Amino acid sequence: MTTAKIPDIGDTFTHHDARYRVSNWLKPQPNPRPSSRRVGPDNVPLVFCVQDEAVYVSGSGVGGCIARIADITIDGRVDWSEETFERSRRSAAYLVGQEIF
C-alpha cells in the first residue's frame, strides 16, 4: 500500500494534463484468474476496494483514468451536496470486490 494520503470521493486532481475527480478506489487483484484483464498504469488485474486499501483511484472527467495514488496530487474538491457525496460513496461501496472490466 502507498504511503500517500488516500484521496476521497469527489477530490479533484490533474493527470496527464486532464482534470478528474476521484470516483472509486482500486487495488491489485489478490488472486487473479488467468483470463483477468490487465489494466491501469502497471498493467495488472485490478479490483475495486475500500478507501483504506487503495493503491489506485479511478478518475472521472471528460474521459476516465486509472492512476496510482502516489502519482497524483489532490488540488481541490467538487462542489456537491452531501446527498450527492453519499450517493457516490454508496456507488463506490457497491463495486467493492468486483474485478475491473
Sequence and secondary structure as in RCSB ss.txt:
>XXXX:A:sequence
MTTAKIPDIGDTFTHHDARYRVSNWLKPQPNPRPSSRRVGPDNVPLVFCVQDEAVYVSGSGVGGCIARIADITID
GRVDWSEETFERSRRSAAYLVGQEIF
>XXXX:A:secstr
  SS    TTEEEEETTEEEEEEEEEEE SS  TT   BTTTTB EEE  GGG SEEEEESSSEEEEEGGG  EE
EE    HHHHHHHHHHHHHHTT B  
